[in-house]
């Protein structure tokens, strides 16, 4: 019932709904109907300008044709080719929504549209949003960074972030291994703590469990931030410091290191060939891996609580 009502009233903003209520009391139902018709007419007249841009010859025109369900060569289709076909900004209308327009922009970096003058020449500020077409796939690292940049709006996003952060765990453990070779007493432990603190802070922020992220989410879903924070069951997540990390190491270092040995050898073959894998590597990897699971579980609980009424 709550979801249906939310969808039904989504057509009107909250203040507009209040105005409709007042209008009904003051002028009757016909006035409300007239207001609704006025709102609908405004919606039907609303325009949407979508700019498609990118490097020259990467398939911008082909994408526009696909979004308009047109094949190359059909009447009204954008001209396609392996080289740059668009020499000026060209507008194409959506086949069913006459107020939705696709703009095929010339490629960036051409003779007539050099990169430094591109924004001004194609007047980018006139479009509602952009689709950027690239020739090659994003590199693996760029895809990982993109996944980490996503807002935490579903459990699936959290799982993707966990997979990316697992790579960071391996990198942190490798850094710990290097520090473990230092010939100076105490250097290895100090480095391990610094590495763990840095990685834990990155995890917390990526999962949206830091104070700023939780506060922002609470405002969006109109819930007290304390309600969301209550879903973060592990107190360590809210108190990441050198002191708390030392307590974590003291409480779980040996067990975590032993449990991590088999999995670490699977991900980094060279570990399996070493006689007695370095304790610093196994300890760091084990603690991070185990705590990563708790970060993920907390993030999922926060999301479920935040959007339970939506």
MARNU-781131 format. One line per 4 residues: number of its first residue (from 1); their letters; for each residue z, x, y of N, C-alpha, C. Coordinates in Angstrom, 3 decimals. Layout:
BEGIN
NUM = A = Z,X,Y,Z,X,Y,Z,X,Y; ...
This chain:
BEGIN
1 = XXXX = 0.000,0.830,-1.199,0.000,0.000,0.000,0.000,0.866,1.250; 0.843,1.924,1.214,0.916,2.806,2.372,-0.398,3.490,2.644; -1.094,3.963,1.605,-2.359,4.655,1.790,-3.426,3.718,2.319; -3.453,2.458,1.812,-4.447,1.490,2.255,-4.269,1.191,3.729
5 = XXXX = -3.024,0.999,4.137,-2.755,0.708,5.530,-3.155,1.872,6.417; -2.857,3.083,5.981,-3.211,4.268,6.748,-4.711,4.367,6.926; -5.481,4.091,5.846,-6.936,4.154,5.923,-7.476,3.079,6.849; -6.899,1.854,6.760,-7.386,0.732,7.546,-7.199,0.995,9.028
9 = XXXX = -6.021,1.495,9.394,-5.730,1.701,10.797,-6.279,3.022,11.329; -6.857,3.843,10.469,-7.385,5.115,10.920,-8.484,4.964,11.949; -9.079,3.771,12.007,-10.128,3.481,12.982,-9.569,3.500,14.398; -8.281,3.194,14.539,-7.629,3.146,15.843,-6.518,4.183,15.926
13 = XXXX = -6.366,4.765,17.105,-5.247,5.657,17.342,-3.975,4.821,17.485; -2.841,5.479,17.389,-1.572,4.756,17.425,-1.405,3.974,18.721; -1.744,4.599,19.853,-1.587,3.897,21.127,-2.554,2.716,21.238; -3.739,2.841,20.594,-4.698,1.739,20.616,-4.197,0.563,19.785
17 = XXXX = -3.506,0.846,18.693,-2.942,-0.226,17.880,-1.868,-0.989,18.661; -1.092,-0.238,19.415,-0.068,-0.880,20.235,-0.705,-1.752,21.308; -1.808,-1.259,21.886,-2.520,-2.042,22.899,-3.092,-3.325,22.312; -3.593,-3.236,21.066,-4.122,-4.434,20.410,-3.025,-5.476,20.210
21 = XXXX = -1.833,-5.006,19.844,-0.715,-5.931,19.667,-0.370,-6.642,20.961; -0.330,-5.883,22.044,-0.035,-6.481,23.351,-1.147,-7.427,23.778; -2.386,-7.026,23.497,-3.540,-7.849,23.859,-3.506,-9.190,23.131; -3.104,-9.151,21.866,-3.029,-10.391,21.080,-1.990,-11.346,21.671
25 = XXXX = -0.853,-10.794,22.061,0.215,-11.621,22.629,-0.208,-12.216,23.967; -0.882,-11.403,24.777,-1.225,-11.832,26.133,-2.486,-12.695,26.197; -3.518,-12.358,25.386,-4.812,-13.030,25.541,-5.324,-13.712,24.280; -4.663,-13.506,23.157,-5.059,-14.200,21.946,-5.982,-13.396,21.046
29 = XXXX = -6.319,-14.006,19.904,-7.075,-13.320,18.861,-8.493,-12.969,19.298; -9.140,-13.836,20.083,-10.522,-13.579,20.512,-10.615,-12.292,21.321; -9.616,-12.022,22.120,-9.613,-10.792,22.917,-9.508,-9.571,22.011; -8.737,-9.698,20.935,-8.609,-8.603,19.973,-9.936,-8.354,19.281
33 = XXXX = -10.612,-9.438,18.861,-11.920,-9.308,18.209,-12.912,-8.629,19.138; -12.900,-9.012,20.399,-13.805,-8.408,21.381,-13.541,-6.910,21.522; -12.265,-6.534,21.504,-11.901,-5.120,21.631,-12.366,-4.334,20.411; -12.228,-4.944,19.227,-12.667,-4.281,18.000,-14.175,-4.082,18.009
37 = XXXX = -14.923,-5.101,18.454,-16.384,-4.990,18.545,-16.775,-3.883,19.518; -16.054,-3.803,20.623,-16.319,-2.755,21.615,-16.101,-1.371,21.014; -15.039,-1.252,20.241,-14.733,0.023,19.583,-15.824,0.383,18.579; -16.288,-0.592,17.831,-17.319,-0.355,16.823,-18.641,0.037,17.464
41 = XXXX = -18.988,-0.603,18.571,-20.228,-0.269,19.278,-20.186,1.163,19.799; -19.011,1.575,20.274,-18.868,2.954,20.751,-19.051,3.936,19.606; -18.540,3.572,18.427,-18.694,4.430,17.252,-20.160,4.558,16.862; -20.884,3.434,16.893,-22.293,3.450,16.502,-23.147,4.263,17.465
45 = XXXX = -22.699,4.378,18.710,-23.456,5.132,19.712,-23.047,6.607,19.764; -21.974,6.952,19.074,-21.477,8.335,19.098,-22.515,9.284,18.512; -22.737,10.385,19.189,-23.704,11.372,18.709,-22.988,12.571,18.101; -23.653,13.226,17.164,-23.126,14.430,16.525,-24.227,15.474,16.480
49 = XXXX = -23.977,16.605,17.112,-24.969,17.680,17.177,-24.526,18.842,16.299; -25.320,19.134,15.267,-24.997,20.185,14.301,-26.001,21.320,14.462; -25.526,22.478,14.849,-26.405,23.633,15.022,-26.403,24.484,13.758; -27.594,24.850,13.300,-27.735,25.723,12.130,-28.263,27.060,12.628
53 = XXXX = -27.488,28.105,12.438,-27.866,29.412,12.961,-27.623,30.495,11.922; -27.989,31.722,12.257,-27.841,32.846,11.338,-28.892,33.895,11.634; -29.009,34.878,10.760,-30.024,35.905,10.932,-31.407,35.313,10.690; -32.427,36.004,11.144,-33.784,35.478,11.001,-34.231,35.519,9.540
57 = XXXX = -34.969,34.471,9.153,-35.569,34.428,7.827,-34.612,34.248,6.671; -33.433,33.637,6.896,-32.458,33.496,5.809,-32.436,32.092,5.204; -33.283,31.189,5.705,-33.359,29.855,5.107,-32.696,28.746,5.891; -32.608,28.900,7.214,-31.988,27.853,8.038,-32.796,26.559,7.962
61 = XXXX = -34.117,26.682,8.073,-34.983,25.495,8.028,-34.906,24.818,6.662; -34.843,25.613,5.604,-34.746,25.053,4.252,-33.445,24.270,4.089; -32.363,24.771,4.671,-31.085,24.076,4.587,-31.146,22.742,5.322; -31.755,22.743,6.497,-31.884,21.500,7.264,-32.707,20.483,6.485
65 = XXXX = -33.787,20.920,5.860,-34.598,20.007,5.042,-33.780,19.435,3.890; -32.972,20.277,3.263,-32.155,19.815,2.140,-31.133,18.778,2.596; -30.524,19.001,3.762,-29.537,18.051,4.272,-30.187,16.738,4.695; -31.492,16.774,4.966,-32.220,15.556,5.356,-33.025,14.989,4.188
69 = XXXX = -32.825,15.549,2.995,-33.507,15.085,1.765,-35.021,15.121,1.901; -35.535,16.174,2.504,-36.979,16.334,2.674,-37.450,17.597,1.961; -38.625,17.529,1.369,-39.243,18.693,0.753,-40.124,19.401,1.767; -40.363,20.699,1.591,-41.248,21.423,2.511,-42.616,20.751,2.581
73 = XXXX = -43.137,20.610,3.793,-44.466,20.023,3.966,-44.473,18.526,4.172; -43.365,17.851,3.891,-43.309,16.406,4.115,-43.263,16.120,5.614; -43.734,14.928,6.013,-43.696,14.564,7.437,-42.284,14.681,8.007; -42.156,15.388,9.114,-40.864,15.555,9.757,-40.037,16.711,9.244
77 = XXXX = -40.499,17.366,8.169,-39.735,18.486,7.605,-39.861,19.722,8.484; -38.800,20.521,8.514,-38.848,21.789,9.242,-39.730,22.768,8.482; -40.453,23.595,9.209,-41.349,24.567,8.578,-40.532,25.689,7.952; -40.797,25.950,6.676,-40.068,26.984,5.949,-40.951,28.204,5.718
81 = XXXX = -40.309,29.344,5.485,-41.036,30.568,5.194,-40.079,31.710,4.966; -40.591,32.819,4.454,-39.736,33.980,4.179,-39.465,34.794,5.430; -40.262,34.559,6.475,-40.022,35.227,7.750,-39.559,34.180,8.755; -39.152,34.620,9.920,-38.641,33.700,10.932,-39.716,32.715,11.369
85 = XXXX = -39.429,31.418,11.187,-40.366,30.363,11.556,-39.968,29.679,12.861; -38.699,29.738,13.205,-38.205,29.020,14.374,-38.255,29.921,15.598; -39.103,29.564,16.556,-39.263,30.368,17.759,-38.535,29.755,18.950; -38.081,28.520,18.808,-37.324,27.853,19.858,-36.379,26.847,19.207
89 = XXXX = -35.405,26.395,19.959,-34.463,25.412,19.423,-35.213,24.123,19.099; -35.090,23.670,17.857,-35.800,22.469,17.414,-34.807,21.453,16.870; -34.951,20.197,17.322,-34.025,19.148,16.890,-34.642,18.280,15.799; -33.846,17.991,14.779,-34.266,17.104,13.688,-33.213,16.005,13.533
93 = XXXX = -33.678,14.782,13.341,-32.776,13.635,13.237,-32.433,13.343,11.782; -31.192,12.973,11.547,-30.766,12.562,10.208,-31.585,11.348,9.770; -32.020,11.289,8.516,-32.900,10.196,8.071,-32.277,8.807,8.143; -30.951,8.713,8.105,-30.317,7.395,8.112,-29.391,7.167,9.301
97 = XXXX = -28.915,8.241,9.886,-28.032,8.130,11.049,-28.758,8.692,12.264; -29.261,7.809,13.093,-30.133,8.239,14.189,-29.412,9.027,15.270; -28.102,8.954,15.305,-27.364,9.692,16.337,-26.795,11.016,15.816; -27.182,11.383,14.596,-26.788,12.683,14.034,-27.999,13.600,14.084
101 = XXXX = -27.857,14.711,14.792,-28.980,15.624,15.003,-28.663,17.013,14.462; -29.636,17.581,13.785,-29.560,18.966,13.321,-30.424,19.822,14.241; -29.870,20.918,14.711,-30.619,21.815,15.585,-30.904,23.114,14.842; -32.187,23.384,14.648,-32.614,24.628,14.007,-32.723,25.687,15.095
105 = XXXX = -31.777,26.611,15.116,-31.757,27.636,16.159,-32.529,28.870,15.714; -33.198,29.542,16.646,-33.888,30.794,16.298,-32.902,31.808,15.734; -33.404,32.696,14.896,-32.545,33.704,14.289,-31.946,34.645,15.312; -30.730,35.086,15.032,-30.054,36.032,15.919,-30.684,37.415,15.765
109 = XXXX = -30.927,38.072,16.887,-31.430,39.435,16.842,-32.938,39.560,16.840; -33.662,38.466,17.122,-35.122,38.553,17.218,-35.494,39.077,18.601; -36.791,39.350,18.791,-37.257,39.895,20.072,-36.942,38.942,21.213; -37.206,37.655,20.998,-36.983,36.667,22.050,-35.525,36.231,22.171
113 = XXXX = -34.747,36.484,21.117,-33.345,36.063,21.126,-32.445,37.210,20.664; -32.330,38.276,21.478,-31.458,39.401,21.108,-30.004,38.944,21.042; -29.227,39.630,20.222,-27.846,39.219,19.971,-27.016,39.102,21.249; -27.217,40.035,22.183,-26.375,40.049,23.381,-26.628,38.862,24.302
117 = XXXX = -27.820,38.251,24.204,-28.152,37.107,25.056,-28.178,35.793,24.288; -27.843,35.832,23.002,-28.067,34.674,22.134,-27.268,33.448,22.569; -25.986,33.634,22.830,-25.117,32.500,23.176,-25.644,31.751,24.387; -26.074,32.497,25.390,-26.567,31.875,26.618,-27.928,31.229,26.418
121 = XXXX = -28.823,31.896,25.692,-30.194,31.398,25.534,-30.268,30.102,24.738; -29.457,29.981,23.701,-29.512,28.753,22.889,-28.465,27.732,23.338; -27.679,28.088,24.364,-26.705,27.165,24.957,-25.747,26.611,23.894; -25.023,27.501,23.234,-24.176,27.121,22.107,-23.114,26.077,22.450
125 = XXXX = -22.685,26.031,23.691,-21.595,25.110,24.044,-22.004,23.645,23.973; -23.292,23.359,23.808,-23.747,21.965,23.771,-23.617,21.332,22.390; -23.295,22.130,21.362,-23.246,21.597,19.996,-21.806,21.307,19.577; -21.669,20.337,18.665,-20.332,19.936,18.207,-19.756,20.913,17.191
129 = XXXX = -20.579,21.372,16.262,-20.135,22.423,15.352,-21.338,23.132,14.753; -21.074,24.203,14.013,-22.137,25.096,13.574,-22.098,25.331,12.067; -23.280,25.537,11.514,-23.410,26.013,10.142,-24.092,27.371,10.232; -23.437,28.406,9.722,-23.989,29.756,9.787,-24.535,30.130,8.416
133 = XXXX = -25.813,30.457,8.365,-26.482,30.800,7.109,-26.605,32.316,7.026; -26.184,32.900,5.889,-26.293,34.339,5.697,-27.199,34.623,4.506; -27.826,35.786,4.520,-28.816,36.124,3.501,-28.176,36.448,2.160; -27.118,37.201,2.178,-26.506,37.642,0.922,-25.138,37.001,0.763
137 = XXXX = -24.611,37.069,-0.445,-23.289,36.540,-0.696,-22.236,37.396,-0.004; -21.118,36.760,0.313,-20.008,37.513,0.869,-19.513,38.516,-0.167; -19.086,39.662,0.308,-18.539,40.649,-0.611,-17.272,40.090,-1.248; -16.877,40.690,-2.352,-15.688,40.226,-3.058,-14.468,40.266,-2.152
141 = XXXX = -14.328,41.334,-1.385,-13.179,41.458,-0.493,-13.175,40.369,0.570; -14.373,40.063,1.119,-14.465,39.019,2.141,-14.105,37.652,1.561; -14.513,37.401,0.318,-14.168,36.128,-0.316,-12.653,36.018,-0.486; -12.023,37.123,-0.862,-10.574,37.106,-1.038,-9.870,36.843,0.294
145 = XXXX = -10.336,37.510,1.333,-9.727,37.313,2.652,-9.919,35.874,3.111; -11.111,35.318,2.840,-11.375,33.929,3.212,-10.408,32.989,2.500; -10.176,33.230,1.219,-9.261,32.372,0.464,-7.845,32.447,1.025; -7.434,33.636,1.432,-6.101,33.776,2.013,-6.003,33.079,3.362
149 = XXXX = -7.134,32.935,4.053,-7.127,32.320,5.381,-7.074,30.801,5.326; -7.305,30.211,4.145,-7.336,28.756,4.032,-5.952,28.163,4.284; -5.898,27.001,4.956,-4.602,26.329,5.107,-4.120,25.811,3.761; -2.818,25.734,3.585,-2.252,25.301,2.299,-2.206,23.775,2.230
153 = XXXX = -3.359,23.159,1.957,-3.413,21.699,1.939,-3.467,21.122,0.529; -3.489,21.965,-0.493,-3.494,21.456,-1.863,-2.965,22.518,-2.815; -2.572,22.059,-4.009,-2.081,22.987,-5.027,-3.189,23.925,-5.486; -4.438,23.455,-5.458,-5.564,24.303,-5.867,-5.711,25.507,-4.941
157 = XXXX = -5.534,25.279,-3.648,-5.618,26.389,-2.690,-4.504,27.393,-2.965; -3.331,26.895,-3.261,-2.194,27.778,-3.570,-2.505,28.641,-4.786; -3.118,28.057,-5.803,-3.462,28.811,-7.010,-4.489,29.897,-6.707; -5.461,29.575,-5.865,-6.465,30.577,-5.487,-5.800,31.732,-4.742
161 = XXXX = -4.877,31.389,-3.869,-4.175,32.433,-3.127,-3.330,33.298,-4.061; -2.740,32.671,-5.055,-1.938,33.436,-6.004,-2.803,34.473,-6.710; -4.022,34.079,-7.091,-4.925,35.011,-7.774,-5.272,36.191,-6.877; -5.487,35.915,-5.588,-5.796,36.992,-4.645,-4.582,37.897,-4.463
165 = XXXX = -3.420,37.291,-4.310,-2.202,38.077,-4.089,-1.831,38.914,-5.304; -2.268,38.489,-6.474,-2.009,39.305,-7.666,-2.704,40.657,-7.547; -3.866,40.683,-6.924,-4.552,41.959,-6.683,-3.724,42.835,-5.752; -3.101,42.202,-4.761,-2.260,42.960,-3.839,-1.043,43.539,-4.561
169 = XXXX = -0.558,42.810,-5.552,0.563,43.306,-6.348,0.181,44.604,-7.049; -0.994,44.614,-7.646,-1.457,45.823,-8.332,-1.598,46.985,-7.358; -2.098,46.684,-6.149,-2.251,47.732,-5.138,-0.887,48.259,-4.704; 0.073,47.352,-4.537,1.419,47.769,-4.137,2.073,48.613,-5.221
173 = XXXX = 1.868,48.218,-6.472,2.436,48.990,-7.582,1.814,50.374,-7.654; 0.510,50.443,-7.371,-0.165,51.744,-7.364,0.397,52.637,-6.270; 0.665,52.041,-5.092,1.253,52.813,-3.996,2.647,53.303,-4.375; 3.371,52.474,-5.100,4.701,52.866,-5.565,4.612,54.022,-6.555
177 = XXXX = 3.585,53.992,-7.395,3.367,55.062,-8.376,3.138,56.395,-7.673; 2.338,56.356,-6.592,2.071,57.581,-5.828,3.364,58.100,-5.207; 4.140,57.175,-4.629,5.402,57.589,-4.002,6.376,58.144,-5.031; 6.274,57.637,-6.270,7.174,58.084,-7.326,6.977,59.532,-7.708
181 = XXXX = 5.827,60.086,-7.329,5.547,61.485,-7.661,6.125,62.453,-6.635; 6.716,61.910,-5.556,7.268,62.776,-4.517,8.419,63.607,-5.075; 8.464,64.908,-4.774,9.493,65.798,-5.339,10.826,65.735,-4.616; 10.955,64.822,-3.637,12.181,64.780,-2.843,13.071,63.621,-3.292
185 = XXXX = 14.340,63.858,-3.529,15.261,62.813,-3.987,15.324,61.654,-2.991; 15.284,60.434,-3.493,15.429,59.252,-2.646,14.150,58.748,-2.022; 13.108,59.579,-2.002,11.857,59.170,-1.356,11.216,58.007,-2.094; 11.222,58.089,-3.437,10.577,57.045,-4.235,11.215,55.683,-3.989
189 = XXXX = 12.556,55.608,-4.024,13.245,54.338,-3.835,12.999,53.783,-2.437; 13.065,54.649,-1.431,12.840,54.197,-0.057,11.434,53.633,0.110; 10.458,54.311,-0.493,9.074,53.840,-0.411,8.900,52.521,-1.158; 9.540,52.426,-2.337,9.455,51.184,-3.111,9.977,50.001,-2.305
193 = XXXX = 11.103,50.191,-1.639,11.693,49.109,-0.852,10.762,48.709,0.285; 10.209,49.703,0.986,9.295,49.409,2.091,8.059,48.661,1.601; 7.524,49.095,0.462,6.341,48.446,-0.116,6.655,47.006,-0.506; 7.800,46.810,-1.130,8.189,45.467,-1.562,8.411,44.536,-0.377
197 = XXXX = 9.107,45.008,0.640,9.352,44.176,1.824,8.031,43.751,2.454; 7.138,44.703,2.645,5.840,44.407,3.261,5.057,43.387,2.433; 5.027,43.578,1.128,4.257,42.682,0.261,4.872,41.293,0.206; 6.196,41.225,0.139,6.867,39.917,0.110,6.611,39.139,1.402
201 = XXXX = 6.639,39.826,2.530,6.381,39.156,3.807,4.953,38.615,3.858; 4.001,39.391,3.328,2.616,38.926,3.270,2.494,37.695,2.369; 3.186,37.721,1.245,3.174,36.569,0.336,3.703,35.321,1.041; 4.838,35.478,1.681,5.484,34.327,2.321,4.577,33.698,3.372
205 = XXXX = 3.938,34.550,4.151,3.047,34.028,5.191,1.793,33.402,4.587; 1.231,34.038,3.566,0.018,33.511,2.934,0.258,32.143,2.304; 1.434,31.947,1.726,1.767,30.672,1.093,2.295,29.643,2.095; 2.402,30.033,3.370,2.876,29.092,4.380,4.349,28.770,4.268
209 = XXXX = 5.148,29.735,3.808,6.577,29.503,3.610,7.436,30.157,4.690; 6.809,30.782,5.676,7.556,31.348,6.791,7.958,30.221,7.753; 8.887,30.496,8.629,9.423,29.463,9.522,8.347,28.833,10.400; 7.464,29.646,10.960,6.421,29.112,11.843,5.501,28.151,11.095
213 = XXXX = 5.079,28.540,9.897,4.168,27.699,9.115,4.840,26.397,8.694; 6.080,26.483,8.246,6.803,25.277,7.837,7.037,24.350,9.026; 7.341,24.935,10.173,7.544,24.126,11.374,6.275,23.414,11.797; 5.154,24.129,11.737,3.865,23.533,12.087,3.497,22.407,11.130
217 = XXXX = 3.716,22.634,9.829,3.413,21.604,8.831,4.305,20.382,9.032; 5.568,20.616,9.331,6.499,19.507,9.548,6.042,18.618,10.702; 5.537,19.230,11.758,5.032,18.452,12.893,3.820,17.620,12.494; 2.935,18.212,11.706,1.714,17.510,11.307,2.013,16.297,10.434
221 = XXXX = 2.961,16.439,9.530,3.253,15.332,8.601,4.422,14.474,9.083; 4.962,14.834,10.252,6.032,14.050,10.873,7.259,13.924,9.963; 7.695,15.071,9.504,8.910,15.123,8.697,9.812,16.223,9.246; 11.128,16.077,9.089,12.030,17.151,9.522,11.723,18.434,8.753
225 = XXXX = 11.726,19.544,9.441,11.400,20.806,8.789,12.415,21.125,7.691; 13.639,20.626,7.844,14.667,20.875,6.822,14.283,20.258,5.479; 13.552,19.141,5.530,13.113,18.483,4.296,12.151,19.383,3.533; 11.269,20.052,4.262,10.311,20.957,3.624,11.004,22.234,3.159
229 = XXXX = 11.897,22.754,3.978,12.603,23.987,3.605,13.454,23.787,2.352; 13.902,22.563,2.132,14.724,22.281,0.951,13.941,22.457,-0.340; 12.607,22.434,-0.251,11.772,22.619,-1.434,11.601,24.089,-1.795; 12.020,24.980,-0.907,11.984,26.420,-1.185,13.297,26.762,-1.882
233 = XXXX = 13.283,26.702,-3.197,14.523,26.788,-3.974,15.123,28.188,-4.025; 14.267,29.209,-3.962,14.764,30.580,-4.064,15.197,31.067,-2.683; 16.486,31.320,-2.448,16.951,31.745,-1.122,16.352,33.072,-0.670; 15.908,33.893,-1.615,15.319,35.184,-1.251,14.087,34.993,-0.377
237 = XXXX = 13.298,33.934,-0.632,12.056,33.704,0.113,12.335,33.522,1.599; 13.482,32.961,1.921,13.842,32.730,3.324,14.575,33.913,3.944; 14.923,34.900,3.141,15.700,36.044,3.635,15.148,37.342,3.054; 13.967,37.722,3.517,13.328,38.947,3.030,13.697,40.100,3.956
241 = XXXX = 14.384,41.083,3.408,14.802,42.253,4.179,15.005,43.402,3.213; 15.225,44.583,3.754,15.472,45.741,2.894,16.710,45.506,2.029; 17.741,44.900,2.626,18.982,44.656,1.880,18.763,43.657,0.748; 18.040,42.577,1.031,17.818,41.568,-0.013,16.906,42.103,-1.110
245 = XXXX = 15.966,42.967,-0.737,15.090,43.577,-1.743,15.888,44.521,-2.637; 16.820,45.269,-2.055,17.659,46.161,-2.868,18.481,45.358,-3.877; 18.981,44.200,-3.437,19.740,43.351,-4.364,18.836,42.838,-5.481; 17.600,42.526,-5.120,16.638,42.041,-6.113,16.333,43.130,-7.136
249 = XXXX = 16.156,44.358,-6.651,15.891,45.488,-7.549,17.078,45.707,-8.485; 18.261,45.675,-7.917,19.466,45.909,-8.722,19.637,44.856,-9.806; 19.210,43.644,-9.501,19.411,42.562,-10.444,18.328,42.408,-11.488; 17.134,42.956,-11.224,16.044,42.669,-12.162,15.112,43.832,-12.445
253 = XXXX = 15.397,45.002,-11.926,14.449,46.113,-12.046,14.132,46.465,-13.489; 15.158,46.654,-14.315,14.920,47.096,-15.691,14.152,46.049,-16.477; 14.640,44.800,-16.414,13.975,43.737,-17.161,12.555,43.516,-16.696; 12.337,43.511,-15.385,10.998,43.279,-14.859,10.055,44.393,-15.269
257 = XXXX = 10.547,45.638,-15.230,9.695,46.756,-15.616,9.262,46.682,-17.056; 10.190,46.351,-17.931,9.847,46.264,-19.350,8.863,45.134,-19.626; 9.079,43.980,-18.991,8.185,42.844,-19.213,6.794,43.104,-18.659; 6.702,43.935,-17.627,5.420,44.183,-16.985,4.561,45.185,-17.729
261 = XXXX = 5.135,45.976,-18.611,4.410,47.082,-19.231,3.126,46.637,-19.907; 3.217,45.622,-20.749,2.047,45.175,-21.500,0.977,44.611,-20.574; 1.396,43.767,-19.602,0.415,43.161,-18.699,-0.216,44.203,-17.782; 0.583,45.141,-17.308,0.052,46.179,-16.431,-0.997,47.009,-17.145
265 = XXXX = -0.745,47.341,-18.410,-1.701,48.127,-19.187,-3.009,47.374,-19.369; -2.932,46.047,-19.417,-4.145,45.231,-19.573,-5.014,45.309,-18.325; -4.373,45.269,-17.141,-5.140,45.259,-15.902,-5.589,46.653,-15.484; -4.790,47.661,-15.767,-5.153,49.029,-15.388,-5.137,49.883,-16.647
269 = XXXX = -6.295,50.071,-17.290,-6.356,50.765,-18.580,-5.682,52.119,-18.593; -5.736,52.841,-17.477,-5.191,54.201,-17.464,-3.691,54.194,-17.750; -3.025,53.077,-17.395,-1.589,53.000,-17.641,-1.296,53.097,-19.128; -2.152,52.470,-19.940,-1.940,52.472,-21.376,-2.078,53.845,-21.988
273 = XXXX = -2.770,54.727,-21.306,-2.985,56.062,-21.861,-1.900,57.044,-21.450; -1.029,56.620,-20.533,0.032,57.513,-20.087,1.201,57.461,-21.059; 1.852,58.552,-21.216,3.042,58.597,-22.071,4.235,58.193,-21.217; 4.733,56.965,-21.466,5.848,56.476,-20.655,5.385,56.171,-19.253
277 = XXXX = 4.824,54.986,-18.988,4.333,54.618,-17.661,5.423,54.810,-16.617; 5.083,55.300,-15.452,6.078,55.575,-14.418,6.942,54.357,-14.133; 8.224,54.584,-14.062,9.166,53.490,-13.834,8.895,52.803,-12.501; 8.532,53.571,-11.480,8.310,52.979,-10.162,7.165,51.969,-10.201
281 = XXXX = 6.092,52.305,-10.923,4.953,51.379,-11.034,5.384,50.094,-11.723; 6.022,50.238,-12.886,6.398,49.067,-13.674,7.433,48.211,-12.953; 8.383,48.864,-12.302,9.413,48.121,-11.589,8.809,47.314,-10.445; 8.005,47.974,-9.617,7.382,47.295,-8.478,6.479,46.168,-8.940
285 = XXXX = 5.643,46.463,-9.922,4.720,45.440,-10.424,5.481,44.260,-11.020; 6.483,44.544,-11.827,7.232,43.480,-12.485,7.961,42.581,-11.505; 8.634,43.179,-10.533,9.368,42.385,-9.545,8.407,41.523,-8.730; 7.315,42.114,-8.287,6.349,41.359,-7.480,5.712,40.232,-8.285
289 = XXXX = 5.363,40.526,-9.531,4.725,39.500,-10.364,5.649,38.317,-10.590; 6.895,38.607,-10.941,7.846,37.529,-11.204,8.141,36.717,-9.949; 8.274,37.409,-8.828,8.582,36.707,-7.585,7.373,35.933,-7.074; 6.171,36.433,-7.334,4.958,35.715,-6.938,4.942,34.315,-7.550
293 = XXXX = 5.353,34.208,-8.791,5.397,32.896,-9.445,6.343,31.950,-8.710; 7.457,32.484,-8.238,8.421,31.646,-7.521,7.888,31.232,-6.153; 7.152,32.138,-5.500,6.505,31.790,-4.237,5.519,30.640,-4.455; 4.714,30.762,-5.499,3.720,29.722,-5.793,4.397,28.379,-6.049
297 = XXXX = 5.426,28.380,-6.867,6.122,27.132,-7.196,6.713,26.488,-5.945; 7.284,27.298,-5.070,7.852,26.764,-3.831,6.762,26.188,-2.938; 5.627,26.898,-2.842,4.523,26.426,-1.999,3.990,25.087,-2.490; 3.859,24.934,-3.790,3.369,23.671,-4.357,4.367,22.549,-4.081
301 = XXXX = 5.653,22.835,-4.249,6.672,21.808,-3.983,6.644,21.372,-2.521; 6.468,22.330,-1.623,6.405,22.008,-0.193,5.214,21.096,0.094; 4.064,21.418,-0.478,2.861,20.604,-0.260,3.058,19.184,-0.788; 3.592,19.069,-1.990,3.808,17.746,-2.584,4.778,16.922,-1.743
305 = XXXX = 5.818,17.552,-1.250,6.783,16.842,-0.407,6.153,16.459,0.937; 5.394,17.378,1.510,4.794,17.128,2.824,3.835,15.943,2.792; 3.040,15.859,1.726,1.984,14.839,1.688,2.277,13.698,0.713; 3.527,13.522,0.339,3.853,12.491,-0.654,3.570,11.077,-0.160
309 = XX = 3.579,10.866,1.145,3.355,9.519,1.688,1.936,9.316,2.203; 1.085,10.300,2.036,-0.270,10.204,2.591,-1.193,9.543,1.582
